[in-house]
Amino acid sequence: MNRKLSPSDNLIHQFDTVLRTLVPHAAQASRPYPATPEVNDEPLEEEERRHAAGLMRINHTGEVCAQALYQGQGLTAKLPDVRDQMEEAAREEIDHLAWCDERLDELHERPSLLNPLFYAASFGIGAVAGAVGDRVSLGFVAATEEQVGRHLEDHLVKLPAGDQRSRAVLRQMAIDEAHHAQLALEAGGARFPAPVKFGMRLMSKVMTSSVYRV
């Protein structure tokens, strides 16, 4: 059973989460990096390297947003078991954040400079979703994870043919995201209607188009 945190301890915990999310190389994965030493890239042209880095930068920012969403939802979720599920999912997403950060470093690139803005926006959305109700909050998790899964599948196709290390990272992330979506639905999450999902896709498009290079 998790020990209930005092208000001051909880504030420190939340601040630590922000730092681990936004400070490069601060996130530490609990699972091994999927791109093991045995996974080797073919030589990448400079344009291919930049393209791969742009896609991984998008995925990194997506994980920043996921951390903020889960953090916001965890603060306002009404049922303890739902809060625990949000916190557990956020811990697993930390692996993705660390893996994307490591892959960007291998590609000699940095995360997006816009991450703090997207973190703040996603935190607010998550807090509102959690305050509306746990069923909506869990449904938002499911819809978000399904959308992330589609992005990952799309990026697996768009990556340069020789970039096997990025592919190894994204494949494992896709497996995890599908699992999170299924858990959220099984826990009672609402299935969002098509217009809501369309709006979420439009918001996601703003993120992906802005952080590819910035």
Secondary structure, 3 states (H helix, E strand, C coil): CCCCCCHHHHHHHHHHHHHHHHCCCCCCCCCCCCCCCCCCCCCCCHHHHHHHHHHHHHHHHHHHHHHHHHHHHHHHCCCHHHHHHHHHHHHHHHHHHHHHHHHHHHCCCCCCCCHHHHHHHHHHHHHHHHHHCHHHHHHHHHHHHHHHHHHHHHHHHHCCCCCHHHHHHHHHHHHHHHHHHHHHHHCCCCCCCHHHHHHHHHHHHHHHHHHCCC
